[in-house]
Amino acid sequence: MNGKALLVLSDGTVFEGTSFGYDGESIGEVVFNTSMTGYQEILTDPSYKGQIVVMTYSQIGNYGVIPDDHESLNGPKAEGFVVKEYIDFPSNWRSSSSLGRYLKENRIVAIEGIDTRALTRHLRNHGAQMGIISSSDVNPENLLNKVRAHPGISALDLVKQVTTKEIYTWEEDVWKWRPPTAGVHSSTINVQWYKDENSSFIPHPSPYKVVVYDFGVKFNILRNLKEAGFHITVVPAQTPAEVVLDMNPDGIVLSNGPGDPQTVKYGIENSKKLIGRKPVFGICLGHQILGLAMGGTTYKLKFGHHGGNHPVKDLITGKVEITS
């Protein structure tokens, strides 16, 4: 039976709940995510390395864990997981495991049964901060001392912990659901992903070549680049610009990733050498690195914008877009 667990923030705020993941303790920057689904993609997103993720949606775990939906290899990248209510009986024909079992197998500490609305408001009002989840030591004073002794996320180069070690070519594009008439629930049919044979997309006989710097890239970024018809080569974060230029790509993508862009000195310096030589596009951390390479500055927001439902208003047109 799962036992007592505590979440202690560096400002001394304590939340008590129940453990539903690995029995132990974990330290990270506590951030909240407003998505109502996609917890598996969030947990395996390398951008969350070094962070404890709080889900604002009330029930998490309903559809279990689906191997095909991972956003990276080798399990979750988040340091810990916080939810209001964990559902231990998933219902999904694609699920292979419950979320709790998956977290235990991958040694991720998780806590449920706390007031995530109160926690989210606290982080919104006081800013994201370091925290610790523990089910092995439930002494608040001990945990507070541990979290305050831990370096902040801005002091760490987390990219080196999540980047690929070798250059590789990405071949998988975006998958589609089988059509309803395909009988996906029939026991006689091997349920697999379905590629739409009637798609109007025609692969280019000589596709544009794109090199992706992996600062912690999500698989779905690579899938969408492949779907758009690009030939994709993924390189480690510290790959010298000269090596990339020798590949003679048509464009370069600086991927998403974790941590403070100012700690990724090698990414900034390589970007400076690439700008003006090849088209360069940045996403998330990569966008910030590109800005720093062009002489801009970055600063940490009071709390990060994490989720799939954030409204952004175009001040010229007045149109509001829902972004993630």
C-alpha positions as CSV (number, residue, x, y, z in Angstrom):
1,M,0.0,0.0,0.0
2,N,1.3,3.5,-0.9
3,G,2.3,5.5,2.1
4,K,2.7,9.1,3.3
5,A,4.7,11.5,1.1
6,L,5.7,15.2,1.5
7,L,6.4,18.0,-1.0
8,V,8.5,20.7,0.6
9,L,9.2,23.9,-1.3
10,S,12.4,26.0,-0.7
11,D,10.4,28.8,0.9
12,G,9.3,26.3,3.6
13,T,5.8,25.5,2.3
14,V,4.8,21.9,3.0
15,F,2.2,19.8,1.3
16,E,1.3,16.3,2.5
17,G,0.0,13.5,0.3
18,T,0.4,9.9,-0.7
19,S,3.2,8.3,-2.7
20,F,2.2,6.6,-6.0
21,G,5.5,6.3,-7.7
22,Y,9.0,5.2,-6.7
23,D,9.7,5.0,-2.9
24,G,12.5,7.6,-2.3
25,E,13.1,11.3,-2.7
26,S,13.8,13.7,-5.6
27,I,14.7,17.4,-5.9
28,G,13.9,19.7,-8.8
29,E,12.4,23.0,-9.8
30,V,8.6,22.8,-9.2
31,V,6.6,24.0,-12.2
32,F,3.0,23.5,-13.2
33,N,1.5,22.3,-16.4
34,T,-2.1,23.2,-17.5
35,S,-2.6,20.4,-20.0
36,M,-5.6,18.2,-19.4
37,T,-4.1,15.2,-21.2
38,G,-0.6,14.2,-22.4
39,Y,1.0,13.5,-19.1
40,Q,3.1,10.7,-20.6
41,E,4.5,13.1,-23.3
42,I,5.2,15.7,-20.6
43,L,7.0,13.2,-18.4
44,T,9.2,12.0,-21.3
45,D,9.9,15.5,-22.7
46,P,13.6,16.2,-22.1
47,S,12.7,19.9,-21.5
48,Y,11.5,18.9,-18.0
49,K,14.9,17.5,-17.0
50,G,15.6,19.0,-13.6
51,Q,12.0,19.8,-12.8
52,I,9.2,18.4,-10.7
53,V,5.9,18.7,-12.7
54,V,2.6,19.6,-11.1
55,M,-0.5,18.8,-13.2
56,T,-3.3,21.3,-12.7
57,Y,-5.9,18.9,-14.1
58,S,-7.6,17.0,-11.3
59,Q,-7.4,13.3,-12.4
60,I,-4.2,11.8,-13.9
61,G,-3.5,8.3,-15.0
62,N,-6.9,7.5,-16.6
63,Y,-5.5,6.0,-19.8
64,G,-2.3,4.5,-18.4
65,V,1.0,4.5,-20.3
66,I,1.4,3.9,-24.1
67,P,4.9,3.0,-25.3
68,D,4.3,4.6,-28.8
69,D,3.7,8.0,-27.2
70,H,7.1,8.5,-25.5
71,E,8.8,11.8,-26.5
72,S,12.3,10.4,-25.8
73,L,14.2,7.2,-25.1
74,N,15.1,5.7,-21.7
75,G,12.0,6.7,-19.7
76,P,10.8,9.9,-18.0
77,K,13.0,13.0,-17.9
78,A,11.1,14.9,-15.2
79,E,12.5,14.6,-11.7
80,G,9.1,14.1,-10.0
81,F,5.4,14.2,-10.5
82,V,2.6,15.9,-8.5
83,V,-1.2,15.3,-9.1
84,K,-4.4,15.9,-7.3
85,E,-5.9,12.4,-7.8
86,Y,-4.1,9.4,-9.4
87,I,-6.3,6.9,-11.2
88,D,-4.8,3.4,-10.8
89,F,-7.2,1.5,-13.1
90,P,-6.5,2.8,-16.6
91,S,-9.0,2.3,-19.5
92,N,-7.4,2.4,-22.9
93,W,-6.9,-0.3,-25.6
94,R,-3.4,1.0,-26.3
95,S,-2.2,1.1,-22.7
96,S,0.4,-1.4,-21.6
97,S,0.8,-0.3,-18.0
98,S,-0.6,1.9,-15.2
99,L,1.1,5.2,-14.7
100,G,2.1,4.3,-11.1
101,R,3.7,1.1,-12.2
102,Y,5.6,2.9,-15.0
103,L,6.9,5.6,-12.5
104,K,8.0,2.9,-10.1
105,E,9.8,1.0,-12.8
106,N,11.6,4.2,-13.9
107,R,12.4,5.3,-10.3
108,I,10.4,8.5,-10.5
109,V,9.0,9.8,-7.2
110,A,5.4,11.0,-7.3
111,I,2.8,12.3,-4.9
112,E,-1.0,12.5,-5.1
113,G,-3.7,13.8,-2.8
114,I,-2.5,17.4,-2.4
115,D,-4.4,20.6,-3.3
116,T,-2.8,21.3,-6.7
117,R,-4.9,24.4,-7.1
118,A,-3.4,25.9,-4.0
119,L,0.1,24.8,-5.0
120,T,-0.3,26.3,-8.5
121,R,-1.5,29.6,-7.1
122,H,1.4,29.6,-4.7
123,L,3.9,29.1,-7.6
124,R,2.0,31.7,-9.7
125,N,2.2,34.3,-6.9
126,H,5.7,33.5,-5.5
127,G,7.4,32.1,-8.6
128,A,8.7,28.7,-9.5
129,Q,11.2,27.4,-6.9
130,M,13.1,24.3,-5.9
131,G,11.3,21.6,-4.1
132,I,11.7,18.1,-2.9
133,I,9.3,15.1,-2.9
134,S,10.0,12.3,-0.4
135,S,8.3,9.2,0.7
136,S,11.4,7.8,2.5
137,D,12.0,10.8,4.8
138,V,8.9,12.6,5.9
139,N,10.5,15.0,8.3
140,P,9.7,18.5,6.9
141,E,12.8,20.1,8.5
142,N,15.2,17.6,7.1
143,L,13.7,18.0,3.6
144,L,13.8,21.7,3.8
145,N,17.5,21.6,4.6
146,K,18.1,19.2,1.7
147,V,16.3,21.3,-0.9
148,R,17.9,24.6,0.3
149,A,21.4,23.0,-0.1
150,H,20.7,21.9,-3.6
151,P,21.9,24.2,-6.5
152,G,19.2,25.9,-8.5
153,I,18.3,24.8,-12.0
154,S,20.1,27.8,-13.6
155,A,23.4,26.6,-12.2
156,L,23.2,23.3,-14.1
157,D,24.0,22.4,-17.7
158,L,21.1,20.0,-18.1
159,V,21.5,19.7,-21.9
160,K,24.5,17.5,-21.6
161,Q,22.4,15.0,-19.6
162,V,19.7,14.6,-22.3
163,T,21.4,15.1,-25.7
164,T,22.2,12.2,-28.0
165,K,25.7,10.8,-27.8
166,E,25.9,10.0,-31.5
167,I,24.8,11.4,-34.9
168,Y,21.8,9.6,-36.4
169,T,19.2,9.9,-39.1
170,W,15.5,10.2,-38.2
171,E,13.1,8.1,-40.4
172,E,9.7,8.1,-38.6
173,D,7.0,10.6,-39.7
174,V,3.7,11.4,-38.1
175,W,1.4,8.5,-37.5
176,K,-2.4,8.5,-38.2
177,W,-5.2,6.6,-36.5
178,R,-6.7,3.7,-38.4
179,P,-10.0,4.7,-40.0
180,P,-13.1,3.6,-38.1
181,T,-14.0,1.1,-40.8
182,A,-10.7,-0.8,-40.2
183,G,-12.1,-2.7,-37.3
184,V,-9.4,-1.7,-34.7
185,H,-11.3,-3.5,-32.0
186,S,-11.5,-6.8,-33.8
187,S,-9.4,-9.6,-32.1
188,T,-8.4,-10.9,-35.5
189,I,-6.7,-7.6,-36.5
190,N,-3.2,-6.8,-35.4
191,V,-3.6,-3.2,-34.1
192,Q,-0.9,-1.0,-35.5
193,W,-0.5,2.6,-36.5
194,Y,-2.1,3.5,-39.8
195,K,-0.6,5.6,-42.6
196,D,-3.2,7.3,-44.7
197,E,-2.7,5.9,-48.3
198,N,-5.0,8.6,-49.7
199,S,-2.8,11.4,-48.4
200,S,-2.0,14.1,-51.0
201,F,1.5,14.4,-49.7
202,I,4.1,13.3,-52.2
203,P,7.7,12.8,-51.0
204,H,10.2,15.0,-52.9
205,P,12.6,13.0,-54.9
206,S,15.5,15.1,-53.5
207,P,14.3,16.4,-50.1
208,Y,15.8,19.3,-48.3
209,K,18.4,18.3,-45.8
210,V,18.0,19.5,-42.2
211,V,20.4,19.1,-39.3
212,V,18.8,19.2,-35.9
213,Y,20.9,20.1,-32.9
214,D,19.7,17.9,-30.1
215,F,19.5,20.1,-26.9
216,G,16.7,17.7,-25.7
217,V,14.6,17.3,-28.8
218,K,11.1,15.8,-28.6
219,F,10.4,13.0,-31.0
220,N,7.2,14.7,-32.3
221,I,9.3,17.6,-33.6
222,L,11.3,15.2,-35.6
223,R,8.2,13.4,-36.8
224,N,6.7,16.6,-38.1
225,L,9.9,17.6,-39.9
226,K,9.9,14.2,-41.5
227,E,6.2,14.5,-42.4
228,A,7.0,17.8,-44.1
229,G,9.4,16.0,-46.4
230,F,12.8,16.8,-44.9
231,H,15.8,14.5,-44.7
232,I,16.7,14.8,-41.0
233,T,20.1,14.3,-39.4
234,V,20.2,14.7,-35.6
235,V,23.5,15.7,-34.0
236,P,24.7,16.0,-30.4
237,A,24.4,19.4,-28.7
238,Q,28.2,20.0,-28.6
239,T,28.8,19.2,-32.3
240,P,31.1,21.9,-33.8
241,A,29.6,24.2,-36.3
242,E,32.3,23.2,-38.8
243,V,31.1,19.6,-38.7
244,V,27.5,20.7,-39.4
245,L,28.6,23.0,-42.3
246,D,30.5,20.1,-43.8
247,M,27.3,18.2,-44.0
248,N,26.0,21.0,-46.3
249,P,22.4,21.1,-45.0
250,D,19.7,23.3,-46.4
251,G,18.7,24.4,-43.0
252,I,19.5,23.9,-39.3
253,V,17.1,23.5,-36.4
254,L,18.0,24.3,-32.8
255,S,15.8,22.1,-30.7
256,N,13.9,22.4,-27.4
257,G,15.7,21.4,-24.2
258,P,16.0,21.9,-20.4
259,G,17.5,24.6,-18.3
260,D,18.9,28.1,-18.7
261,P,20.1,28.9,-22.2
262,Q,22.9,31.0,-20.8
263,T,24.6,27.8,-19.5
264,V,24.7,26.3,-23.0
265,K,27.8,28.3,-24.1
266,Y,28.7,25.8,-26.8
267,G,25.3,26.1,-28.4
268,I,25.5,29.9,-28.5
269,E,29.1,29.9,-30.0
270,N,28.2,27.4,-32.6
271,S,25.0,29.3,-33.5
272,K,27.1,32.5,-34.1
273,K,29.2,30.6,-36.7
274,L,26.1,29.2,-38.4
275,I,24.0,32.4,-38.7
276,G,24.4,33.9,-42.1
277,R,25.8,30.7,-43.5
278,K,22.6,28.6,-43.4
279,P,19.0,29.2,-42.5
280,V,18.7,28.6,-38.7
281,F,15.4,28.0,-36.9
282,G,15.1,27.7,-33.1
283,I,12.4,26.1,-30.9
284,C,12.0,26.7,-27.2
285,L,15.5,26.6,-25.7
286,G,16.9,26.6,-29.2
287,H,15.0,29.9,-29.9
288,Q,16.6,31.4,-26.8
289,I,20.0,30.2,-27.8
290,L,19.5,31.8,-31.2
291,G,18.5,35.1,-29.6
292,L,21.6,35.0,-27.4
293,A,23.8,34.3,-30.4
294,M,22.4,37.4,-32.1
295,G,23.2,39.6,-29.2
296,G,20.0,39.5,-27.3
297,T,19.5,38.7,-23.6
298,T,17.3,36.3,-21.7
299,Y,15.8,36.3,-18.3
300,K,13.9,33.8,-16.2
301,L,10.1,34.3,-16.0
302,K,8.4,34.3,-12.6
303,F,6.8,31.1,-13.6
304,G,7.1,29.2,-16.9
305,H,4.3,28.8,-19.4
306,H,3.8,25.0,-19.6
307,G,0.7,23.5,-21.2
308,G,-1.3,23.1,-24.3
309,N,-3.9,25.8,-23.8
310,H,-2.3,29.2,-23.3
311,P,-4.0,32.1,-25.1
312,V,-1.8,34.5,-26.9
313,K,-3.2,37.7,-28.4
314,D,-1.9,39.2,-31.7
315,L,-2.0,43.0,-30.8
316,I,-2.2,44.0,-34.5
317,T,-5.1,41.8,-35.6
318,G,-6.8,41.3,-32.2
319,K,-6.9,37.5,-32.8
320,V,-6.3,35.1,-30.0
321,E,-4.4,31.9,-30.6
322,I,-4.3,28.9,-28.3
323,T,-0.7,27.9,-27.9
324,S,1.4,25.3,-26.2
